[in-house]
Amino acid sequence: HAAAYKHVPLVEHNPAAGIKNNVLGTLRTAQAALEAGVTDFVLIGTDKAVRPTNVMGASKRLAEMALQALAATQAGTGATKFSMVRFGNVLGSSGSVVPKFRQQIRDGGPITLTHPEVTRYFMTIPEAAQLVIQAGAMAKGGDVFVLDMGQPVKIMDLARRMVELSGLTVKDEQHPEGDIEIAVTGLRPGEKLYEELLIGDNPKPTVHPRIMKAHEEFIPWAEFEAKLTALEMALNVNDVGVIRLMMQQLVAGYIPSDDIVDWVYLEKEAEAKAIA
C-alpha cells in the first residue's frame, strides 16, 4: 500500500486531508483486504514517522498503529498478515530532490535547498522494491520493519556533486565566476534537519542483513477505534486545533515544530481579525 500524501509542507498546510488519506485511507484499504481474504498487506512507511515533528510523519505513524492494532485482532486466525516497512527517500521518485536539482541545473540555477546542514537517507528504486518484497515475505503480523539505508547524505554535498557531474562549477563566495549558485531558502513548516529510522533502541536483526525489526507500542483495537472515530469527527469539520491535540495524544513523541499553518484556518483567522 503505497498511496499517501508524502510531501511535508503540503500536508502541514492541509492537515485534515493528509490525515484522512494517510490514516483513514490506509485503514479502509486494510479492512477491504481483510474482507477479501488477501494473504499479505504491506504498508510503505517512512523515516518521518519516527519522533515526528510534522503532520505527515505523525499521520504515517498513526497508519502503522492502525495496522498494528488490526493485526493484533487477527493473531493466530490465518487471516491477512499486516506489516509495514520504513525507509527514507527513494532516488528518482516523484518530487524527490535529484530530479528537482537536475532541472534547476538545466535552467542555469539557482539550486534551492532549505538548509546547508540538512541530511537525508537515500535508496534506489530497485533496492527499495526488492527489500520491501523480502520484508513482506518475513511478516508474521503487525511487524514494523526498518531497512538499512546506509549513511545519511548531506544535501549540500549532493547539490555540489550534481553540479560538478554536469561539467559545471558552483558559484559561491570563493568562486564568484562559477556557473550554478546554491541558494538556501530556509526550512519549511514541519521539516527536520535530519531523519531517524527507529523508535525502539533495540532493533532486532532478521535473516536479511539489511532488514531489521523495530519494537513499537500500539493501542489495542477497541480503544484505538474509539479514538479514531473521535479524530474522524474533528477531521470532518476541519477543527485543526483539536486535530493537532488528538494527534499529539495518539502518536508518542509527536512534537510539532511549527505553529498551525493550515491554509483554511489561517484565512478564517485573518478574516476574524479584520472584522474585529
C-alpha positions as a printed NumPy array, in Angstrom:
array([[  0.   ,   0.   ,   0.   ],
       [  1.975,   2.97 ,  -1.304],
       [ -0.776,   5.595,  -1.603],
       [ -0.117,   8.611,   0.637],
       [  0.343,  12.357,   0.669],
       [  4.09 ,  12.349,   1.322],
       [  5.211,  15.958,   0.88 ],
       [  5.739,  17.511,   4.309],
       [  4.775,  21.16 ,   3.559],
       [  1.667,  20.11 ,   1.569],
       [  0.309,  18.054,   4.484],
       [  1.325,  20.728,   7.011],
       [ -0.837,  23.235,   5.099],
       [ -3.693,  20.705,   4.636],
       [ -3.601,  18.505,   7.763],
       [ -7.179,  17.175,   7.661],
       [ -6.88 ,  15.989,   4.053],
       [ -3.443,  14.497,   4.755],
       [ -4.593,  12.549,   7.82 ],
       [ -7.758,  11.33 ,   6.077],
       [ -5.738,   9.953,   3.176],
       [ -2.746,   8.613,   5.088],
       [ -4.554,   7.159,   8.113],
       [ -8.193,   6.507,   7.23 ],
       [ -7.32 ,   5.587,   3.639],
       [ -4.814,   3.018,   4.905],
       [ -7.28 ,   1.588,   7.43 ],
       [-10.128,   1.286,   4.884],
       [ -7.781,  -0.425,   2.418],
       [ -6.567,  -2.821,   5.126],
       [-10.133,  -3.669,   6.149],
       [-11.048,  -4.29 ,   2.499],
       [ -8.018,  -6.596,   2.181],
       [ -9.17 ,  -8.495,   5.263],
       [-12.7  ,  -8.914,   3.897],
       [-11.36 , -10.059,   0.518],
       [ -9.075, -12.667,   2.087],
       [ -5.832, -11.061,   0.896],
       [ -2.894, -13.028,   2.327],
       [ -0.367, -10.201,   2.829],
       [ -0.696,  -6.432,   3.24 ],
       [  2.491,  -4.332,   3.333],
       [  2.35 ,  -0.627,   4.17 ],
       [  5.091,   1.547,   2.706],
       [  6.303,   3.51 ,   5.723],
       [  8.7  ,   6.399,   6.185],
       [ 11.581,   7.516,   8.385],
       [  9.497,  10.639,   9.103],
       [  7.218,   8.502,  11.327],
       [  9.999,   8.37 ,  13.937],
       [  9.589,  11.038,  16.648],
       [  7.654,  13.128,  14.106],
       [  7.823,  16.909,  14.028],
       [  5.263,  17.254,  11.232],
       [  1.715,  16.139,  10.429],
       [  2.836,  13.899,   7.565],
       [  5.195,  11.88 ,   9.775],
       [  2.632,  11.68 ,  12.586],
       [ -0.048,  10.52 ,  10.138],
       [  2.22 ,   7.762,   8.814],
       [  2.971,   6.594,  12.376],
       [ -0.776,   6.565,  13.112],
       [ -1.322,   4.483,   9.954],
       [  1.237,   1.993,  11.311],
       [ -0.602,   1.923,  14.644],
       [ -3.891,   1.209,  12.864],
       [ -2.339,  -1.823,  11.16 ],
       [ -0.667,  -2.988,  14.38 ],
       [ -3.99 ,  -2.824,  16.24 ],
       [ -5.849,  -4.553,  13.403],
       [ -3.164,  -7.256,  13.158],
       [ -3.462,  -7.999,  16.889],
       [ -7.177,  -8.792,  16.444],
       [ -6.289, -11.346,  13.742],
       [ -3.424, -13.106,  15.554],
       [ -3.481, -16.86 ,  15.021],
       [ -6.508, -16.802,  12.703],
       [ -4.613, -17.273,   9.435],
       [ -6.185, -14.053,   8.123],
       [ -4.373, -11.218,   6.309],
       [ -0.826, -10.632,   7.59 ],
       [ -0.249,  -6.903,   8.053],
       [  3.255,  -5.446,   8.096],
       [  4.948,  -2.119,   7.424],
       [  8.345,  -1.254,   6.011],
       [ 10.055,   2.037,   6.907],
       [ 12.723,   3.625,   4.787],
       [ 13.934,   7.026,   3.609],
       [ 13.943,   8.817,   0.281],
       [ 13.875,   6.897,  -2.989],
       [ 16.09 ,   8.365,  -5.7  ],
       [ 14.112,   9.432,  -8.747],
       [ 10.665,   9.106,  -7.143],
       [  8.08 ,  11.834,  -7.725],
       [  9.039,  15.094,  -6.048],
       [ 12.44 ,  13.788,  -4.948],
       [ 15.42 ,  16.085,  -4.749],
       [ 17.563,  14.616,  -7.57 ],
       [ 15.134,  15.317, -10.48 ],
       [ 14.482,  18.76 ,  -8.958],
       [ 18.202,  19.623,  -8.792],
       [ 18.744,  18.242, -12.294],
       [ 16.048,  20.564, -13.671],
       [ 17.418,  23.556, -11.748],
       [ 20.887,  22.891, -13.207],
       [ 19.369,  22.674, -16.72 ],
       [ 17.668,  26.023, -16.092],
       [ 21.003,  27.611, -15.149],
       [ 20.294,  27.686, -11.416],
       [ 19.99 ,  28.521,  -8.699],
       [ 19.724,  25.164,  -6.942],
       [ 17.464,  25.706,  -3.937],
       [ 17.849,  23.818,  -0.674],
       [ 16.285,  24.534,   2.673],
       [ 19.339,  24.414,   4.985],
       [ 23.105,  23.925,   4.476],
       [ 23.23 ,  21.173,   7.145],
       [ 20.145,  19.16 ,   6.121],
       [ 20.753,  15.411,   5.621],
       [ 18.595,  12.614,   4.199],
       [ 18.762,   8.849,   3.664],
       [ 18.558,   7.633,   0.068],
       [ 17.901,   4.335,  -1.68 ],
       [ 17.444,   3.41 ,  -5.35 ],
       [ 14.068,   2.25 ,  -6.677],
       [ 15.257,  -1.361,  -7.392],
       [ 16.813,  -1.61 ,  -3.897],
       [ 13.654,  -0.356,  -2.203],
       [ 11.344,  -2.609,  -4.238],
       [ 13.369,  -5.774,  -3.57 ],
       [ 13.752,  -5.093,   0.154],
       [ 10.044,  -4.303,   0.591],
       [  9.109,  -7.608,  -1.095],
       [ 11.575,  -9.544,   1.073],
       [ 10.416,  -7.839,   4.278],
       [  6.79 ,  -8.582,   3.4  ],
       [  7.665, -12.256,   2.943],
       [  9.057, -12.382,   6.513],
       [  5.947, -10.881,   8.119],
       [  4.109, -12.744,  10.852],
       [  1.547,  -9.994,  11.511],
       [  1.903,  -6.468,  12.901],
       [  5.631,  -6.325,  12.138],
       [  7.387,  -2.965,  11.737],
       [ 10.42 ,  -3.498,   9.52 ],
       [ 13.191,  -0.941,   9.053],
       [ 15.511,  -1.001,   6.054],
       [ 19.231,  -0.32 ,   6.356],
       [ 19.59 ,   2.929,   4.401],
       [ 23.353,   3.187,   4.789],
       [ 24.81 ,   6.568,   5.719],
       [ 22.799,   9.813,   5.503],
       [ 23.71 ,  12.158,   2.672],
       [ 24.268,  15.877,   3.225],
       [ 22.038,  17.599,   0.659],
       [ 24.515,  20.459,   0.166],
       [ 27.173,  17.892,  -0.823],
       [ 24.7  ,  16.194,  -3.178],
       [ 23.899,  19.53 ,  -4.851],
       [ 27.589,  20.373,  -5.308],
       [ 28.337,  16.892,  -6.684],
       [ 25.476,  17.116,  -9.187],
       [ 26.76 ,  20.473, -10.446],
       [ 30.257,  19.009, -10.896],
       [ 28.928,  15.867, -12.635],
       [ 27.157,  18.172, -15.094],
       [ 30.564,  19.6  , -16.067],
       [ 29.839,  22.913, -14.329],
       [ 31.13 ,  24.728, -11.249],
       [ 29.383,  26.035,  -8.151],
       [ 29.088,  29.81 ,  -7.895],
       [ 29.882,  30.945,  -4.333],
       [ 31.998,  33.482,  -2.407],
       [ 35.191,  31.573,  -3.212],
       [ 34.224,  31.151,  -6.889],
       [ 32.146,  34.188,  -7.94 ],
       [ 32.72 ,  33.269, -11.597],
       [ 31.079,  29.813, -11.169],
       [ 28.121,  28.576, -13.212],
       [ 25.429,  27.494, -10.736],
       [ 24.534,  29.207,  -7.469],
       [ 23.181,  27.244,  -4.487],
       [ 20.521,  29.259,  -2.654],
       [ 19.424,  28.425,   0.909],
       [ 15.701,  29.139,   1.334],
       [ 15.126,  28.132,   4.985],
       [ 13.436,  25.074,   6.5  ],
       [  9.786,  24.69 ,   5.503],
       [  6.964,  24.082,   8.035],
       [  7.431,  20.733,   9.769],
       [ 10.766,  19.965,   8.103],
       [ 13.588,  18.269,  10.044],
       [ 17.316,  18.81 ,   9.625],
       [ 17.825,  15.045,   9.772],
       [ 15.693,  11.887,   9.867],
       [ 15.8  ,   8.899,  12.219],
       [ 14.737,   5.386,  11.262],
       [ 13.969,   3.7  ,  14.596],
       [ 11.898,   4.446,  17.672],
       [ 12.976,   1.432,  19.737],
       [ 16.562,   1.374,  20.98 ],
       [ 16.896,  -2.371,  20.402],
       [ 16.013,  -3.202,  16.807],
       [ 16.181,  -6.934,  16.19 ],
       [ 18.057,  -8.374,  13.224],
       [ 16.235, -10.624,  10.764],
       [ 17.543, -13.263,   8.371],
       [ 18.249, -10.449,   5.898],
       [ 21.281,  -8.255,   6.754],
       [ 19.584,  -5.057,   5.516],
       [ 16.191,  -5.62 ,   7.156],
       [ 15.648,  -5.065,  10.885],
       [ 12.55 ,  -5.306,  13.03 ],
       [ 11.569,  -2.477,  15.384],
       [  9.599,  -2.959,  18.585],
       [  6.705,  -0.49 ,  18.576],
       [  3.998,   0.099,  21.162],
       [  0.425,   0.411,  19.936],
       [ -3.092,   0.934,  21.296],
       [ -5.436,  -2.112,  21.439],
       [ -8.082,  -2.082,  18.695],
       [-11.181,  -1.383,  20.86 ],
       [ -9.586,   1.708,  22.41 ],
       [ -7.905,   2.748,  19.151],
       [-11.137,   2.528,  17.139],
       [-12.944,   4.823,  19.611],
       [-10.135,   7.391,  19.471],
       [-10.027,   7.196,  15.672],
       [-13.789,   7.812,  15.465],
       [-13.361,  10.972,  17.563],
       [-10.447,  12.072,  15.356],
       [-12.525,  11.494,  12.215],
       [-15.257,  13.78 ,  13.594],
       [-12.676,  16.562,  14.082],
       [-11.292,  15.926,  10.582],
       [-14.744,  16.21 ,   9.011],
       [-15.231,  19.728,  10.413],
       [-11.551,  20.71 ,   9.929],
       [-11.09 ,  21.572,  13.616],
       [ -7.319,  21.9  ,  13.28 ],
       [ -6.709,  22.764,  16.941],
       [ -8.459,  19.606,  18.156],
       [ -6.862,  17.557,  15.357],
       [ -3.372,  18.638,  16.448],
       [ -4.116,  17.914,  20.121],
       [ -5.527,  14.458,  19.333],
       [ -2.578,  13.578,  17.098],
       [ -0.19 ,  14.509,  19.93 ],
       [ -2.165,  12.312,  22.342],
       [ -2.219,   9.359,  19.926],
       [  1.302,   9.455,  18.482],
       [  4.085,   9.062,  21.049],
       [  6.88 ,  11.577,  20.529],
       [  4.939,  13.821,  18.134],
       [  6.088,  17.359,  18.901],
       [  5.018,  19.834,  16.185],
       [  7.952,  22.037,  15.202],
       [  5.751,  24.891,  13.969],
       [  2.531,  26.737,  14.692],
       [ -0.632,  25.716,  12.828],
       [ -0.217,  26.64 ,   9.15 ],
       [ -3.425,  25.136,   7.741],
       [ -4.377,  27.496,   4.906],
       [ -8.15 ,  27.495,   5.613],
       [ -7.562,  28.036,   9.346],
       [ -5.19 ,  30.965,   8.703],
       [ -7.619,  32.532,   6.227],
       [-10.504,  32.339,   8.718],
       [ -8.267,  33.721,  11.472],
       [ -7.312,  36.675,   9.254],
       [-10.983,  37.309,   8.405],
       [-11.933,  37.269,  12.1  ],
       [ -9.195,  39.791,  12.92 ],
       [-10.315,  42.034,  10.052],
       [-13.927,  42.035,  11.322],
       [-12.784,  42.728,  14.899]])
